């Protein structure tokens, strides 16, 4: 799976710099006109909205070419990072982005061929503080009975492994697991 990291920077005269990093190296630089008003004008039609986002994001040839090269390898993991100063880009519903995937126009956020994540860059390198002192975790392990050729999960062993990994946090009362 190809890592496809898109960074959108704050616009300058209505044009945002866009950088694409493929698998941590292949850097492509382009631009996009993310006109929030024109994209939101079609918000009642999710497909038109997603296509408008795609057209704006892939406006420049280097970005289109980088996407085509990444998809040629099969699946991509799409990571979208928007500069905190790019307010209009933050207001767009990126989960509606439609991409050409295996010859079809599909929503990126709902396609198994294109896992999608959106990131916000933080100004501070400090980790975020939790609002509560005890982290509460709900743990669910699925073990369906109709797995065909797949090996069933040993649920008890998986729970034991997790408890072992978290034992210090559990003992200190910093983690509560249900």
N, C-alpha and C positions, 0 to 999 in steps of 0.2 A: 504494500500500500504506500503510495506516494504522499508525503506530507506536503500540503499546499497552504502556506501561511500568507495571508493577504493583510497588508497594513495600509490603512487609509489615514492620511494626514489632514490637518486642518486646511481648508481651502484658501487659495490666494486668488482673488478676482474670480471667484466661482469655480475654480478648478482645483481639485484635490490631487496631490501626489499619491500614487498607488505603487507599493512595492510588493512583489511576490517572491517568496523564497521557497524553492522546491527542495525538499529533503535536506534542508539546512544549508544549501550552498547555492544552487542556480538562481541568482538574483535577476529579476526583471523589473524594470522601472517604467511606469506609464503614468497616465492621468485619468481622471474621471470627473464628469460633471454630474454631481449628485444633487440635482435640483429637486429638493424636497417637495415643492409645490406641484411640479408636473408629475412626479411619481405618485404623490398622494391623491392626485386628481382621479386616478383609476383605482383607488383603494377598495371600491365596492366589488371589483372583479379581481379575485386573488391571482388568477393566471396572468392577467394583464399587468398587475402590480409586480409580480415576480419577474416577468419579462422586461418590464421597464427598469427594474433594478439591475438585471443582467446587462441590458443594453448600456446603461450608464457605467456600470463597473468595468465592463469589457470594451469600453469605448476605444481604447488605444491598442494598437497592434501588438506591442510587446506583451501585454497582459493576456490578450486572446491567445497568442502563440504559446505562452507559458501554460495556460490551461489545457490547450490541445495536447501539448507534449506530456503533461502530467496524466491526462486521461488515457493516453496511448498505452501507458503502463498498466492500465486496469482501474483499480479503485484509487480514490484519493481521500485523504482526511483533510477537510477544509477547516482552517482556523482563521477566523476573521478578527482582526485587532484594529480598533478605531481610536485614533488620537483623542484624548479628552477634550481638546479644543475644537473638534469637528462636530459641533452641536447638531447640525442638520443631519449628519450621517447617523448619529445616535438615535434620532427620532424615527428613522426608517425601520420597517419591520423586516429585518434580514431573514427571519425564518421563512418568509415567502419567496426568497430568491429561487428562481428557476434556472437550472443549468442543463445544457445538453449532456445527457448521460446515456451511453450506448445507443446513440441515435434517437433518443426520445427527450423531450423537454420535461424534466421532472423537478419537483421541489427538492432542493438540496437538503433541507433539514429533515426530510422524511424518506430519503433514499438510502437503502443499505449500502449502495456503492459509493456513498459520499457522506461519511459521518461529519457532522457540522458542529462547530463550537464557536462561540463569540466571546471575545476577551475585552476587558477594559484595562488599559495600562494605568498603573497607579504611580503617582508622583513620589510617594514615600516607599523606601525599601523595607520599612517595618511591616511585619505581618499584621493582619487585621486582628483586633482583639475581639474575643467572643463576648456577647452581652450577658451570658450566664457563666457561672464558675464551673458547672459540671456539663460536659458534653454528653448529650443523650443520643443514642444510636439505635435505630430499629433495624434489625438484621433479619433478612428473609432468604432462605436457601430453597431453590426449587429442585425437585427431583421427580419429574414426571415418570409415570409407569410405562409409557409407550415410546421409549427412546429408540426403538428398532436396533440398529447396530451400535449405537453409542453406549459407552460404559456408564452405568448409573453412578451417581455421586454418593460417596460415603458421608452422609450429613453429619453424623456424630464426630467423625474425624475432622471434617472441615471446621465445625464449631470449636473443637478442641484446639486446632491450629490457631484460630483467631484469638481464642482466650489466652493461649500461651503468648502470642505476639503482643497482646494488650495487657498482660498481667500487671505490669507496674502501674499503668493508668487506672486499671480496675481496683487494685489494692489501695492506691492513694485516694480513691474516690473522685478522680478527675474524669472518669468515663463511666457511664451507665449504659448497659446493653440490654435490650429487650429482644 
